[in-house]
Amino acid sequence: MNIIFMGTPEFAVPSLQALLEEGYNVTTVVTQPDRPKGRKRVLTPTPVKVEAEKHGIPVLQPVKLREADSVELIRQLAPDLIVTAAYGQILPKSVLDLPKYGCINIHASLLPKYRGGAPIHHAVMRGEAETGVTIMYMAVGLDTGDMISRVALPIEDTDTTGMLFEKLSIAGADLLKRTLPDLLAGRIEAVPQNDADAIYSPNIRREDELLDWSRSATELWNHIRGLNAYPGAYTFWNGDVLKVWASLKPKQSGQDRTGIVPGTVLSCSEQGIEVMTGAGALWLTEIQPAGKKAMPVSEFIRGAQIPAGTVLGNA
């Protein structure tokens, strides 16, 4: 059995490890090219590349997998199965048709909900009660292939997108272990997706990170934790970007403050920064002023204050 594994970020590493732990023959790993990172722009390998090199597995890093020379290289490797997890490129049909057992993808959502590149972010930002992992056969469309297996996980109030990345990466690896024996033995009856139920989750854009204070406190709380640990939500304070990393879940009942402009700071203390929203108040507990590190509000107020009456959100 000749398996090619395709993946890029930390999310994909447990799935590669699972294949190796179960004794599958991963002959090649395909991942994104090394990218410059940090202020010094140091060329950095992907987490999947680092893991592959630990095990002496050859690594390919095509800039575009669709190009003819990349497709031919995959063809020469003669894969029986291709397993992908957050690879970051769409596989062309010429690659999808190569393996005897097809190409399967470990996707971090309960398909057909949240097809696309940022399923975890969008599930949290929309206030979903659960998410999960779907293993599917890959098709030409974006995450449209038939579903092979699924596992659901609750989204806890304490969860952020960063926390769920870790939980779902482990759940995906475990699901892969349980799914492959049946798939290779021909015992799988894949289920087509209902396109009518599809929700798309495109990659997060800069404008998606901006907090709209006219929304409800609960919506903003979900928005903030949905963008933690990357890329972070933000607003404006005194014309500068103010990152917001954490907030308290709003209570169902609270003082009626109709007539106050959304974005108005109501109080600033060690408990947090209380901000009026379109429906209810929201307590911000971790922020990052421009040019500073992220910090709890209890630390921020030792050297600065955002006075009551300040309106956040004006660029």
N, C-alpha and C positions, 0 to 999 in steps of 0.2 A: 504494500500500500504506500503510494507516493503522495504525501500531502504537502501542499503549499499553504502557508499561513500568511495572511495579509492583515496588517494592523499598524497603528501608529502610536496613540497616546497610552498613558498608564492604564486606562480602562481595558485595553486589549491584552495586557501582560498576563493576568491570571488565566486567560483562555489559552494562551500559548503554553504556559506552564502546565495546564491541565492535560493538554495533548501529550506533552513530554512525560508527565507523571504516569499517564495511562499506557505508555509504551508505543504510541503511534509514531510513525516514521515521518517526521517533519524534515523534508529534504532542503527546503528553501524558505526564507522569510522575505516578504516584500513589504517595504515601508516607505514613508515619505522621505525626501531628501533631508539631509542635515540642514538646520536653520540657525541663523544668528540669533542669540538671545542675550537679554540683559543690557545694561547700559554700555558695556564694552563690546556688545555684538559678537560674542564668542560663538563660533560655529559649534552647534550642539547636536548630537545624535538623538533620535527618537527613543523613548523608553523601550519600545519593542526591539529596536536594533541593539540596544544595550543588553537586553535579555537574551536575544539570539546569539550574540557574540560570546556570552557566558557559556553557552552550550556548544560553541563551535559550529553553529549553523550558518551556511552562506547567506548573505543578505543582498538583495537587489533594491535599488532606490531610484526607479525611473521617475523623471520629472512628469511625464505624461504616459500613463499606462496604455492609452488609446493609440499611441504611435505604433507604426507597423513593426519597427525593430523591437519594441518592448513586447508586443504580442508574439512575435516570432520566438523571442527568448523564452517566454512562458510555454509556448508550444514545444520547444525542444526539451523542456524539463519534464514533459509528459505527466502532468499531475493526474492522479486518480480522483482526487478531491481537493477543492480549494475552500478553505475556511477563512472568513473575513470577520473582523471586529473593529469598527471605527477606523477603517483604513484611510478614508478621506478622498478617495477618487472613485468615480463610477466605472465599473468594469464593462468594457464593450462586449457585444454579443460574440465576437470572435474569441474572446477569452471564456465567456460563460459556457460556450458549447464544447470546450476542450475536455473537462474531466468526466470520467465514466459515471461518477456518483454526483456530479453537478457541483455547483458553487453554493455554499450556505453562508448566511450572515447572522451574526449575533447582534441583535438590535435592541437598544435600551428603551423599549416602550412596549405597551400591549397593543400591537398592531390590530387594526389599521389606524389607531390613534397615534399621532405624533410621528408620522413619517418625516424624514429629513435629518438635517445635521445637528440639531440641538434639542433632542426629545426630552432630556431630563430637565433642562432649563425651562422649557415651555410647560411641562407638566406641573412643576412647582409654581411657576408664575401664574398659572391659571387656577391654582387652588385645588388640584386633583387630590382625591383621598387615597389613591393608589397608583402605582406604576408597575413596571416589571420588565421582563426580558422576553423577546420573541426570537426564536431561531427559525429562519425561513430560507426557502430556496431563492436565490437571486434571479431577478428578471431584468429586462431592459429598463423598465420604469423605475422611479425612485421609491425603493422600499415597497414594491407592489407584489412581490413574489408570494407563492403559497406558503402558509404557515406550517411548520413542522412540529414545534413544541413551544410552550409558553410557561412562565412562572410569574405570579403576581407578588408584589411587595407593598405594604402600606406606606404611605407618606406620613410620617409622624410630625407633630407640631414642631419638634426640635430639629427636624431635618432641614438641611440646606442642599442646594444642588451638589456642592462638593462632597457632602456626606453620602448622598445617594449615588454619586459616581462610584465610590468605593463599594457600597453595598451591592449595586447592580453588577459591577465587574466581577465580584465573587459569585453572585447568583448566576451570572451568565456562564462562568467557567464550570460551575456545578451542573447546570442544565446541559452544557455541551457534553460532559462526561456521561450523563444519563441518556442523551439522545443518540450519540454516535453508534452504539452497538445495534440499535434497532434500525437506524438509517442504513448502515452497511449490510445488514441482514435482509433488507427489503421489507421490513415490517412497518414502515411508515406510510400512513395515509394522510398526505398533506391537505390542508384545508385552504381553499381560496379566500382571499380577503374580500370583505364587502366594501367596495369603493365608496358607497354612499355614507359610510361611517368614518371615512378618512379625515384626519386632521393633520395639517402640515406644520412642521416646526423648523423653519429656516434658521440658518446661523444668526446669532445675535448681532445686530447692527448697533452702531453708536447711538442712534436715536431711540433704540429700544431700552437703553440703560437710563434714560432721563426719567426722573420721578414726576408724575403728573399729580399735583396735590389736589386736584379736583376729584380724583377718584376716592373711593372709600378707604378707610384705615385698613380694613382687612385685605383689600386688593393690593394696597401698597406694601403691607407686611409680606404678602406672598411674593410680590415683585422683588423686594429686597433680598429675601432668602433664596429666591430663584436665581439671583445673579451673584450669589456668594458660593464658591470662592473666586469665581471668575465670570465676567470681567468687573463686576461690581456696579451697583446703582449709584446715581449721582443727582445732585441738585446744584443750585448756585447760592452762594452766600457772599455778599459784598462784591459781586461780579466775578468771583473765582469759583472754580469747581469744588464742591464739597462731596466727597464720596460717602456713601452710607452703606455700612456693611451688615448691620444688625439692628433689629427693633423688637419690641415686645408684642406678642399677639394681643390684639385689641380685645377688650372686654365687650360683652354683648350690650351692656348698659353703661351709660355714662352721662355726664352733665350735658344738657342741650346748650349748644353754643351757636345757634343759628345767627347769621349776620356777620360772622367772623370770616375774613377772607381766607380761603384754603392756602396753606403754606405759612400761615402766621405762627410764630413761636409763642406758645402760651407760658412756658416756664423752662428754666434751664437749671438743673441741679445734678447731684451725684446719681440720682435715679435715672436721668437721661434728659433728652431734649424733647419736650412735649410740643407736637406740631399739629395744628388744625388741618383736617383734610376735608374732602367733600362730604364725608359722613363719619363723624367721630374723630377723636384725637389719636395720634400715634406717637408712642415713645421711642425715640431713636437712642440706641444704647452703645453703638460703636460707629465712629466716624473717622474720616481721614481728610483733614484740611489740605488745601493745595500746598505742595512742597513738604508735607509732613508724612510721618508714618501713620498707619491705622492705629487707633487707640480707643479704649473705652471712654465714654463721656465723662466718667468720674475722674479720669486722668486729664482729659482735655480742659475741664473747668479750673484746674489748678493754675493754668496760665492764660486762659482766655474765657470769654463769655459770649454767648449769643443772646442779647437782651430780649426779654419779652416784648412782643410787638414787631420784631423783625420779620419780614416776609421773605421766605426762601423761594428760590426758583426764578428770580429775575437775573438774566444773564448780564 
